[in-house]
C-alpha cells in the first residue's frame, strides 16, 4: 500500500492494517521455513509495508502531516 493511501486511513484502520501486515509477515516467514513460499520478495515487501504504517502512526503521534 502506498504512503498516500495510508495517510488517508483513520487511526483504527491503520491499526487494522498493521495487524494484518504483521499476520501476513508471520505467515510468509512460516511458509519460507517450510519451503512452501514461491515468491521470496513477499517478506521484504511486507516488512516495507509495516514500516510505512509505523511511519504514518509516528507522524500522527508527533503531529506532523508532511
Phi, psi and omega in degrees: 000138184275160190297326179293321177294321180295321180293336180280346182282155175281171180298319180294320179293325177295319178298318178295319179296321179295315179298319179295317180295320178294322177295317178297320179296317179300315180295320179295319178295322178297314179296326178295318182289333178264008177062033177259344183283126181268321184252102185290342181288349178300322182297310182290323178297321179291321177297321178294322179296318177298318179297320178297317179298315179295326178296315179296319178297320179293319177302316181293322180297323180274352178083019179260148177242354184269000000 
